[in-house]
Amino acid sequence: MSLPAFAFYYSTLVTIASGQSLCGNYANIKITLEETCTKSKVKQGIRDGFDASPTGCSHNFRKELFLITGKTDMESVNDYLDGLCDSATKQAASTAGSATWKAIVDAGADLGEFFKGDGFLNLETGNFRQDSSKFNPDRFIYTGEDPRLNDHYPTTEASYKVGQAIENFEETVQTKTLQVPAGTRFVEGCKNQAVMCCWERDRQYLDGNGNCRAQNCANKDPGDNTNLCWTDDGSEVIPYPGTEEEGPIHCHGFAWSDKADDPISQAKWNTLFYVSMYDHLYKRGYVENAVDVQDMCGCIEDMNPVTRADCSEVDAVMDYNVAVTGINGLSVTAVSGTYKLEFQSCRGIIFNTEQRKNNDLSAHVWSLVLQDKMSTDTLNKIFEVLVGYDNPNNRQNEDACAEAYELKYGKEYPDE
């Protein structure tokens, strides 16, 4: 970004009646940082001003921090600085403006139908995007970037139009708070602070995901990353594999804070768009619900048990101005026009081992509990769906299905 993340201002040597004074020279001290506000970065900026102080200061840097923040110990200073950063981020998120899904709907998508795993976006075969360099000119008549002109599985105009809308809408989703998608079950809310999508088919070829190929893309599978344990439609429980082969499925989810003003809570429907439409439909071509008795994407309490799911999270990033205005005078504000949402694989936690478990939904919800953003009761409800939670990122953890099934139903899980 062109603007500095921190700009420190102070007219040199402020004195108060008690005789205490700041030693730091904070005038014109500016530090460019990477779009985040942390206590360590704020302290470093203040230190730069302190180190530029005139000779003869009667106290050290720790005392300087106490005077600036009005605190008397470092733990309180750190909490105060964290709070300033957090407040500035929340304020920027609350004033970012909002957007609806109108651009996607106007392009022809039926959102209720889509999230159920139905409609032309899910049932057709063909690309939303493609790299012309992936087409061997000795094997194909057309080798360009317009998927509507492909030799095999040409994309329909309807799918192409929605794909273009998804690509164009991605920029809006990075800067505006997306509202709940109208006409879907999500308008009722999700009790357990998480959403999961599970796909059973790959409709797009030459993108490096799934096993759909340019000349063989009928009923092909997504990348397999989990095990379906059983289905329960309220009247019948069907364990897998049992007498039926589940086939490769791919599950991916996200979770948010129980604090309504937390940026990750405000941006939960942005993350839904990113996971379901941009990252998996548009980029990978993953479509259709994994089993008939559940939607393709739904609140996690409405999904059937699986051993694990991949995970995305969102960060609100922006530039900040930090100003020292005197004793007990420190402020942090977000720079107008720099607010942006960035999506990435979830950063995991050390989870029962010495290995950090990234890109795993169960590890991510644990991290929310540790940050006091989710209750243990909600965590336990989520773990009734992510039954392999005790061994995250294990894609071969079929035993977790048997253990969870036997605990829930009091009978033996069927052998393959």
DAGIQUI-V47090 format. One record per helix or strand of 3 or more residues. SS is the DSSP state (h for helix, s for strand). FROM is the first residue (numbers start at 0). LEN is the number of residues. If there is no record, write none. Layout:
# DAGIQUI-V47090
((SS/FROM/LEN) (SS/FROM/LEN))
This chain:
# DAGIQUI-V47090
((s/5/3) (s/28/3) (h/38/13) (h/60/9) (h/73/21) (h/101/5) (h/110/6) (h/119/4) (h/131/3) (h/146/3) (h/156/19) (h/184/4) (s/193/9) (s/229/3) (s/236/3) (s/249/6) (h/262/4) (h/267/15) (s/285/4) (s/296/3) (h/299/3) (s/309/8) (s/319/7) (s/328/6) (s/339/6) (h/360/10) (h/375/8) (h/388/3) (h/397/12))
